[in-house]
Amino acid sequence: MSIYIPIIFVSALYYTIGHFINKENSKYLLSGYNTMSDDERKKFDIEGYLEIFKPFFKNQALYSLIVFQIFDFLFDNKVSLIIWSIYISTALLYLIIKSRQFQKK
């Protein structure tokens, strides 16, 4: 049961991120966006980005928990934790690649 504590924590954290980030506070909370100059922020479609960012993290909260539970049922804790980590990392890489389209030229 103790292996579920970090998994549930990460899922809750992901849901919180997806729920509370908005256009007003993204200037302070989103890494990369908060270090942009005002001119660079004008070139970045933050509203479009948040349309994929928010659902991504809300879905990640649910899917990562489900992925871990499925593989924990099929394998031992160590293997399921490795698969869960790979899933989380791959999903975040997808978000990074997908977010590049919001940089206006």
Summary of the structure (lengths in Angstrom):
residues: 105
radius of gyration: 16.0
end to end distance: 49.3
largest distance: 50.7
contacts: 272
relative contact order: 0.15
helix: 81%
strand: 2%
